[in-house]
């Protein structure tokens, strides 16, 4: 019985770790975009940070976007942004 429980426990641990590492998705309307701070604030008040490698994103207030993001310390770091039409 123990020989079955240990592999099952290990498999469950890996399965929950993979889910925790998956990016999260949010859809909303941009309230403000701060190019200097590289931040996007949605109408619901949530704030997301763009990576410093993004040069001139075509984001502006009023655009509806789908954001894929992940936690990085205290910040929500954007992995990808798609403008929804």
N, C-alpha and C positions, 0 to 999 in steps of 0.2 A: 504494500500500500504506500509506503514512504517513497519508494522508487518512482511512483506515478505523481505524487504530490510535488516533489522538487522540480521536475521539468515543467509542470503546469504552472507553478509559482513563478518560475523564471520567464516563461512565455508571457504570463500576465504582466510582469514587470516591464518587459520590452514593449508590449502593446501599449501600455499607458504612457511610456516615455515617448513613443512615436507620436501619440496624440497630443501630448503637451508641447512638442516641438513644432507642430503644424501651425502655419500662419492663420491669422484670423481675418475675417472680411467684414467691412462696414460699407454701407451705402448712405450717402447723404449729400447735402448741398453745402458748398463752401461759403462760409460767412466771411472769413478773412484769409488772405495769403500773405505771409511776411517773407519776402525773398531774402532779406538780410539774415533773419533768424532761421530761415529754411523751415518754417512751420505752417501748417494748414489747420485752421479752426473751422469745424463744421457748425451748422446751424444749431445742432443739439448741444454745443459747448465743448465737445471732445476735441482734443488737440493732438496732432500727429506731426512727427518730425521727418523731414526729407533727408536722405543721406547727403553729405557734403559733396559727393561726386556729381550730383545733378547740377548742371550749369544754368540753364534758363528754362525752367518748366513752364509750360503754357497753361498755368492754372490761374483762375481769377474768381472773384466773388460772384456767386450766382450759379456757377457751374455745378451740375450734379455729377458726382464721382463715385466710383467703386474703388475702395482702398483695401489692399492686402497689406497687413501689418503684423508686427511681432513686438513683444515687450523687450526693451533693452534698458535694464535698470528701472529708472522712474519714467522713462519716455516710451512712447509708442512709435517705433520706427517703421516708416513706410517701406515696403518691399516693392510695391507696384501701385500705380494709379491709372485708372481708366476713366475717361470722361464718358458718361452715359448720356445718350441722346434721347 
